[in-house]
Amino acid sequence: MMQQVNLYQPMFRKQKVIFSAVTMLQVGLFFLLVFSGLYAYQNMQIKPYKKRLVNIEMELSQLGSQVTAFESSLKNKDKSKLLENEIAKLSSELEQREKISSILSSREFGNSSGFSSYLESFARGHVEGTWLTDVNIHQGGASLGLKGKTLSSELVPVYIQKLAQEESLHGSSFNMMELARIEKEEGEPEISFLISTN
């Protein structure tokens, strides 16, 4: 009897081992050496920073103790003279400003709302043929004086009547009026007028 054996079958072929136990051990030792070297190198690089960190922590603790000592010494000290003088100065300034504010709000100096309402009244009361050349407002509006020119003397009383209707001039009475004729070489003569509350 004869038996044939096929040597080409996979079980008879020589199997290639890609990673044997020895190779895995060698690779593991290689990586262990590489990582150990990197660790040692990094440790040498960090060593001066660790020393510096220890020094900084010591300085920080010393500064903390100095701050607490300084705070306790500040609590025990009397108030600074400079600070007291500054407080007194600011208090007197505040008191003076409050006095000024109360004086201004009491209207002792006359009108505190300004003079624009008077000027608006003079503009609204305008009569054709008259024009103002000078406006005097004294004592906060208590004393008014108007100078101007007109083409006819009859226009001045009309102007005064229109001013009397203005709300900002209520309580003001014009007590004085002066008229003067100015002769011109050519054309109609001009008349200058002055009206005043005193």
The 8 nearest C-alpha neighbors of each residue, nearest first, counted from 0:
[[1, 2, 3, 4, 5, 6, 7, 8],
 [0, 2, 3, 4, 5, 6, 7, 8],
 [1, 3, 4, 0, 5, 6, 7, 8],
 [2, 4, 5, 1, 6, 0, 7, 8],
 [5, 3, 6, 2, 7, 8, 11, 1],
 [4, 6, 7, 8, 3, 11, 9, 2],
 [7, 5, 8, 11, 4, 12, 9, 10],
 [8, 6, 5, 9, 11, 12, 10, 4],
 [7, 9, 6, 10, 11, 5, 12, 4],
 [10, 8, 12, 11, 7, 6, 13, 14],
 [9, 11, 8, 12, 13, 7, 6, 14],
 [12, 10, 9, 8, 6, 7, 13, 5],
 [11, 13, 9, 10, 14, 7, 8, 6],
 [12, 14, 15, 11, 10, 9, 16, 7],
 [13, 15, 12, 16, 10, 9, 11, 17],
 [16, 14, 17, 13, 18, 12, 19, 9],
 [15, 17, 18, 19, 14, 13, 20, 22],
 [16, 18, 15, 19, 22, 14, 20, 23],
 [19, 17, 16, 22, 23, 20, 21, 15],
 [18, 20, 22, 21, 16, 23, 17, 24],
 [19, 21, 23, 22, 24, 18, 25, 16],
 [20, 22, 24, 19, 23, 25, 18, 26],
 [21, 23, 25, 19, 24, 20, 18, 26],
 [24, 22, 20, 26, 25, 21, 27, 19],
 [23, 25, 21, 27, 22, 26, 20, 28],
 [24, 26, 22, 28, 27, 23, 29, 21],
 [27, 25, 29, 23, 28, 24, 22, 30],
 [26, 28, 24, 30, 29, 25, 23, 31],
 [29, 27, 31, 25, 26, 30, 32, 24],
 [28, 30, 26, 32, 27, 31, 25, 33],
 [31, 29, 33, 27, 32, 28, 34, 26],
 [30, 32, 28, 34, 29, 33, 35, 27],
 [31, 33, 35, 29, 30, 34, 36, 28],
 [34, 32, 30, 36, 35, 31, 29, 37],
 [35, 33, 37, 31, 36, 32, 30, 38],
 [34, 36, 38, 32, 37, 33, 31, 39],
 [35, 37, 39, 33, 34, 38, 32, 40],
 [38, 36, 34, 40, 39, 35, 41, 33],
 [37, 39, 35, 41, 36, 40, 42, 34],
 [38, 40, 42, 36, 37, 41, 35, 43],
 [39, 41, 37, 43, 42, 38, 36, 44],
 [42, 40, 44, 38, 43, 39, 37, 45],
 [41, 43, 39, 45, 44, 40, 38, 46],
 [42, 44, 40, 46, 41, 45, 39, 47],
 [45, 43, 41, 42, 46, 40, 47, 48],
 [44, 46, 42, 48, 43, 47, 41, 49],
 [45, 47, 49, 43, 48, 44, 42, 50],
 [48, 46, 50, 49, 45, 51, 44, 43],
 [49, 47, 51, 45, 50, 46, 52, 44],
 [48, 50, 52, 46, 51, 47, 45, 53],
 [51, 49, 47, 53, 48, 52, 54, 46],
 [50, 52, 48, 54, 49, 53, 55, 47],
 [51, 53, 49, 55, 54, 50, 48, 56],
 [52, 54, 50, 56, 51, 55, 49, 57],
 [55, 53, 51, 57, 52, 56, 58, 50],
 [56, 54, 58, 52, 57, 53, 59, 51],
 [55, 57, 59, 53, 58, 54, 52, 60],
 [56, 58, 54, 60, 55, 59, 53, 61],
 [59, 57, 55, 61, 56, 60, 62, 54],
 [60, 58, 56, 62, 61, 57, 55, 63],
 [59, 61, 63, 57, 62, 58, 56, 64],
 [62, 60, 58, 64, 63, 59, 65, 57],
 [63, 61, 65, 59, 64, 60, 58, 66],
 [64, 62, 60, 66, 65, 61, 59, 67],
 [63, 65, 61, 67, 62, 66, 68, 60],
 [66, 64, 62, 68, 63, 67, 69, 61],
 [67, 65, 69, 63, 68, 64, 70, 62],
 [66, 68, 70, 64, 69, 65, 71, 63],
 [67, 69, 65, 71, 66, 70, 64, 72],
 [70, 68, 66, 72, 67, 71, 65, 73],
 [71, 69, 73, 67, 72, 68, 66, 74],
 [70, 72, 68, 74, 73, 69, 67, 75],
 [71, 73, 69, 75, 70, 74, 68, 76],
 [74, 72, 70, 76, 75, 71, 69, 77],
 [75, 73, 71, 72, 76, 70, 77, 69],
 [74, 76, 72, 73, 71, 77, 70, 78],
 [77, 75, 73, 74, 72, 78, 79, 71],
 [76, 78, 79, 75, 74, 73, 80, 72],
 [79, 77, 80, 76, 83, 82, 81, 73],
 [78, 80, 82, 81, 77, 83, 76, 84],
 [81, 79, 83, 82, 84, 78, 85, 77],
 [82, 80, 84, 79, 83, 85, 78, 86],
 [81, 83, 85, 79, 80, 84, 86, 78],
 [82, 84, 80, 86, 85, 81, 87, 79],
 [85, 83, 87, 81, 82, 86, 80, 88],
 [86, 84, 88, 82, 87, 83, 89, 81],
 [85, 87, 83, 89, 84, 88, 90, 82],
 [86, 88, 90, 84, 85, 89, 83, 91],
 [89, 87, 85, 91, 90, 86, 84, 92],
 [90, 88, 92, 86, 91, 87, 93, 85],
 [89, 91, 87, 93, 88, 92, 86, 94],
 [90, 92, 94, 88, 93, 89, 95, 87],
 [93, 91, 89, 95, 94, 90, 96, 88],
 [94, 92, 90, 96, 91, 95, 89, 97],
 [93, 95, 91, 97, 92, 96, 90, 98],
 [96, 94, 98, 92, 97, 93, 91, 99],
 [95, 97, 99, 93, 98, 94, 100, 92],
 [96, 98, 100, 94, 95, 99, 101, 93],
 [99, 97, 95, 101, 96, 100, 102, 94],
 [100, 98, 96, 102, 97, 101, 103, 95],
 [101, 99, 97, 103, 98, 102, 104, 96],
 [100, 102, 104, 98, 99, 103, 105, 97],
 [103, 101, 99, 105, 100, 104, 98, 107],
 [104, 102, 100, 105, 101, 106, 99, 107],
 [103, 105, 101, 106, 102, 100, 111, 107],
 [104, 106, 102, 103, 107, 101, 108, 100],
 [107, 105, 109, 108, 104, 103, 110, 111],
 [108, 106, 109, 105, 102, 103, 104, 110],
 [107, 109, 106, 139, 138, 110, 103, 111],
 [110, 108, 139, 106, 107, 138, 140, 111],
 [109, 111, 139, 112, 140, 106, 113, 108],
 [110, 112, 113, 109, 106, 103, 139, 104],
 [113, 111, 110, 114, 115, 116, 139, 109],
 [114, 112, 111, 115, 110, 116, 139, 117],
 [115, 113, 117, 116, 118, 112, 140, 110],
 [114, 116, 118, 117, 113, 119, 112, 120],
 [115, 117, 119, 114, 118, 120, 167, 113],
 [118, 116, 120, 115, 119, 114, 167, 121],
 [117, 119, 121, 115, 120, 116, 122, 114],
 [120, 118, 122, 116, 117, 121, 115, 123],
 [119, 121, 117, 123, 118, 122, 165, 124],
 [122, 120, 118, 124, 119, 123, 117, 125],
 [121, 123, 119, 120, 125, 124, 118, 117],
 [124, 122, 120, 125, 121, 119, 162, 165],
 [125, 123, 161, 121, 162, 122, 120, 158],
 [124, 126, 122, 123, 121, 127, 158, 129],
 [125, 127, 129, 158, 128, 124, 154, 157],
 [128, 126, 129, 125, 130, 154, 149, 158],
 [127, 129, 150, 149, 126, 130, 154, 151],
 [130, 128, 149, 127, 126, 148, 150, 131],
 [131, 129, 147, 148, 149, 132, 128, 125],
 [130, 132, 147, 146, 133, 148, 129, 145],
 [131, 133, 147, 146, 130, 134, 148, 145],
 [132, 134, 146, 131, 145, 147, 135, 144],
 [133, 135, 145, 144, 146, 136, 132, 131],
 [136, 134, 144, 143, 145, 137, 133, 142],
 [137, 135, 143, 140, 142, 144, 134, 139],
 [136, 138, 142, 139, 140, 143, 141, 135],
 [139, 137, 141, 140, 109, 142, 108, 136],
 [138, 140, 109, 110, 137, 141, 108, 136],
 [139, 141, 142, 136, 138, 137, 110, 109],
 [140, 142, 138, 139, 137, 109, 143, 171],
 [141, 143, 137, 140, 196, 136, 138, 197],
 [144, 142, 136, 196, 195, 135, 137, 140],
 [143, 145, 195, 135, 194, 134, 136, 196],
 [146, 144, 134, 194, 193, 133, 195, 135],
 [147, 145, 193, 133, 132, 192, 131, 134],
 [146, 148, 131, 132, 192, 130, 191, 133],
 [149, 147, 191, 190, 130, 129, 192, 131],
 [148, 150, 129, 190, 151, 128, 189, 191],
 [149, 151, 189, 128, 190, 129, 152, 148],
 [152, 150, 153, 149, 154, 190, 128, 189],
 [151, 153, 154, 155, 149, 190, 150, 178],
 [152, 154, 151, 155, 156, 157, 150, 149],
 [153, 155, 157, 152, 156, 151, 158, 129],
 [154, 156, 158, 157, 153, 152, 159, 149],
 [157, 155, 159, 158, 154, 160, 153, 152],
 [158, 156, 160, 154, 155, 159, 161, 153],
 [157, 159, 155, 161, 156, 160, 126, 154],
 [158, 160, 156, 162, 161, 157, 163, 155],
 [161, 159, 163, 157, 162, 158, 156, 164],
 [160, 162, 158, 124, 164, 163, 159, 157],
 [161, 163, 159, 164, 165, 160, 124, 158],
 [164, 162, 160, 161, 165, 159, 168, 169],
 [163, 165, 162, 161, 166, 160, 169, 168],
 [166, 164, 162, 163, 168, 167, 120, 169],
 [165, 167, 169, 168, 164, 163, 120, 162],
 [168, 166, 165, 169, 116, 117, 120, 170],
 [167, 169, 171, 166, 165, 170, 163, 162],
 [170, 168, 166, 171, 167, 165, 163, 164],
 [169, 171, 168, 172, 167, 163, 166, 141],
 [172, 170, 168, 169, 173, 196, 141, 163],
 [173, 171, 196, 174, 170, 163, 169, 168],
 [172, 174, 196, 195, 175, 194, 171, 197],
 [175, 173, 196, 197, 172, 195, 176, 194],
 [174, 176, 195, 194, 173, 197, 196, 177],
 [177, 175, 194, 193, 195, 178, 174, 192],
 [176, 178, 193, 192, 194, 179, 175, 191],
 [179, 177, 192, 191, 193, 190, 176, 180],
 [178, 180, 191, 190, 192, 181, 177, 189],
 [181, 179, 190, 189, 191, 182, 178, 188],
 [182, 180, 189, 190, 188, 183, 179, 191],
 [183, 181, 188, 180, 189, 184, 187, 190],
 [184, 182, 188, 185, 181, 186, 187, 189],
 [183, 185, 182, 186, 188, 187, 181, 189],
 [184, 186, 183, 187, 188, 182, 189, 181],
 [187, 185, 188, 183, 184, 182, 189, 150],
 [186, 188, 189, 185, 183, 150, 182, 184],
 [187, 189, 182, 183, 181, 186, 190, 180],
 [190, 188, 181, 150, 180, 149, 191, 187],
 [189, 191, 180, 149, 148, 179, 181, 150],
 [192, 190, 148, 179, 147, 178, 149, 180],
 [193, 191, 178, 147, 177, 146, 148, 179],
 [192, 194, 146, 177, 176, 145, 178, 195],
 [195, 193, 176, 145, 175, 144, 173, 177],
 [194, 196, 144, 175, 173, 197, 143, 174],
 [195, 197, 173, 174, 143, 172, 142, 175],
 [196, 195, 174, 175, 142, 173, 143, 144]]
